[in-house]
Amino acid sequence: MKKAELQQEAASIRRSLFDQGYLDEQFEELEGLRDDSNPNFEEEIVNLFYNDSARMINNLERALPMQFDKLDDYMHQFKGSCSGIGAKRVKLECSRFHECCAARDAEGCIRTFQQVKHEYTTLKRQLQTYFQVAKQADA
């Protein structure tokens, strides 16, 4: 693929992440921090997020289904991390999970946690594709 086509594909993937509500303006803020000394800044931050969030998801899985206070604390941490990279849909599901915890709804917690993991995995896969295409376009 030619460089211009790769750049266009990367831009299209990026635009679709915003259009579909996967990312919000916080991701644009991360992009704005990129410079010549660190051209992959946002990718590095996102990778740190995914490395750290694996621990948080594990903590949540261990606290399911009935330790509502722990669940809410863990999800609050996870939601903050999601906010930091602009993971809009994951953050929305985290809010729904919080509502289930507040209502002491074990089934709701389990159901929304599955949705959190789904949105998280989908975003991870799409961002990996975006970063890979963007790197090829910059090569």
C-alpha positions as CSV (number, residue, x, y, z in Angstrom):
1,M,0.0,0.0,0.0
2,K,1.2,3.5,-0.8
3,K,2.0,5.9,2.0
4,A,-0.9,8.2,1.1
5,E,-3.3,5.3,1.2
6,L,-2.0,4.2,4.5
7,Q,-2.3,7.7,5.9
8,Q,-5.9,7.9,4.6
9,E,-6.7,4.5,6.1
10,A,-5.2,5.5,9.5
11,A,-7.3,8.7,9.4
12,S,-10.4,6.7,8.6
13,I,-9.9,4.3,11.5
14,R,-9.2,7.2,13.9
15,R,-12.3,9.0,12.7
16,S,-14.5,5.9,13.1
17,L,-13.3,5.5,16.7
18,F,-14.6,8.9,17.5
19,D,-17.8,8.6,15.3
20,Q,-18.7,5.3,17.0
21,G,-18.1,6.8,20.4
22,Y,-15.1,4.6,21.4
23,L,-12.9,7.7,22.0
24,D,-13.5,11.2,23.3
25,E,-11.6,14.4,23.4
26,Q,-9.1,13.1,26.0
27,F,-7.5,11.0,23.3
28,E,-7.0,14.1,21.2
29,E,-5.3,15.7,24.3
30,L,-2.9,12.8,24.3
31,E,-2.2,13.2,20.6
32,G,-1.5,16.8,21.3
33,L,1.3,15.9,23.6
34,R,3.1,14.0,20.9
35,D,6.3,15.6,19.7
36,D,9.4,14.8,17.6
37,S,11.2,13.3,20.7
38,N,8.3,11.0,21.4
39,P,6.3,10.4,18.1
40,N,4.4,7.4,19.6
41,F,3.4,9.1,22.9
42,E,-0.3,8.2,22.8
43,E,0.4,4.6,21.8
44,E,2.8,4.3,24.8
45,I,0.2,5.8,27.2
46,V,-2.5,3.4,25.8
47,N,-0.1,0.4,26.2
48,L,0.6,1.4,29.8
49,F,-3.2,1.7,30.3
50,Y,-3.7,-1.8,29.0
51,N,-0.9,-3.3,31.0
52,D,-2.2,-1.7,34.2
53,S,-5.9,-2.4,33.5
54,A,-5.3,-6.1,33.2
55,R,-4.5,-6.1,37.0
56,M,-7.7,-4.0,37.7
57,I,-9.9,-6.4,35.7
58,N,-8.4,-9.3,37.6
59,N,-9.2,-7.6,40.9
60,L,-12.8,-7.0,39.7
61,E,-13.2,-10.7,38.7
62,R,-12.0,-11.8,42.1
63,A,-14.4,-9.5,43.9
64,L,-17.5,-10.6,41.8
65,P,-20.3,-11.1,42.6
66,M,-21.0,-10.0,46.1
67,Q,-18.2,-7.7,47.4
68,F,-20.0,-4.5,46.3
69,D,-17.7,-2.0,48.2
70,K,-14.6,-3.5,46.7
71,L,-16.2,-3.8,43.3
72,D,-17.1,-0.1,43.3
73,D,-13.6,0.9,44.4
74,Y,-11.9,-1.2,41.8
75,M,-14.3,0.0,39.1
76,H,-13.8,3.6,40.2
77,Q,-10.0,3.2,39.6
78,F,-10.6,1.5,36.3
79,K,-13.0,4.2,35.2
80,G,-10.4,6.9,36.0
81,S,-7.8,5.1,33.9
82,C,-10.3,4.9,31.1
83,S,-10.9,8.6,31.3
84,G,-7.2,9.2,31.1
85,I,-7.0,7.8,27.6
86,G,-10.4,8.9,26.4
87,A,-12.0,5.4,26.4
88,K,-15.5,6.8,26.2
89,R,-17.6,3.6,25.8
90,V,-15.7,1.7,28.4
91,K,-16.1,4.6,30.8
92,L,-19.9,4.6,30.1
93,E,-20.1,1.0,31.0
94,C,-18.1,1.6,34.1
95,S,-20.7,4.1,35.2
96,R,-23.5,1.6,34.6
97,F,-21.5,-0.9,36.7
98,H,-21.3,1.6,39.5
99,E,-25.1,2.0,39.4
100,C,-25.5,-1.7,39.8
101,C,-23.1,-1.7,42.7
102,A,-25.0,1.1,44.4
103,A,-28.2,-0.9,43.9
104,R,-26.5,-4.0,45.3
105,D,-27.6,-5.8,42.1
106,A,-25.3,-8.8,41.7
107,E,-26.8,-9.9,38.4
108,G,-26.5,-6.4,37.0
109,C,-22.9,-6.2,38.1
110,I,-22.1,-9.4,36.4
111,R,-23.9,-8.4,33.2
112,T,-22.4,-4.9,33.0
113,F,-18.9,-6.3,33.9
114,Q,-19.2,-8.5,30.8
115,Q,-20.1,-5.4,28.8
116,V,-17.2,-3.5,30.3
117,K,-14.8,-6.3,29.2
118,H,-16.4,-6.4,25.7
119,E,-16.0,-2.7,25.2
120,Y,-12.5,-2.8,26.6
121,T,-11.4,-5.7,24.3
122,T,-13.1,-4.1,21.3
123,L,-11.3,-0.8,21.9
124,K,-8.0,-2.5,22.4
125,R,-8.3,-4.4,19.2
126,Q,-9.3,-1.3,17.2
127,L,-6.5,0.9,18.7
128,Q,-3.9,-1.8,17.9
129,T,-5.1,-1.7,14.3
130,Y,-5.0,2.1,14.2
131,F,-1.5,2.3,15.7
132,Q,-0.2,-0.4,13.4
133,V,-1.6,1.3,10.3
134,A,-0.4,4.7,11.5
135,K,3.1,3.4,12.0
136,Q,3.2,1.9,8.5
137,A,2.0,5.3,7.1
138,D,4.8,7.1,9.0
139,A,7.5,4.6,7.9
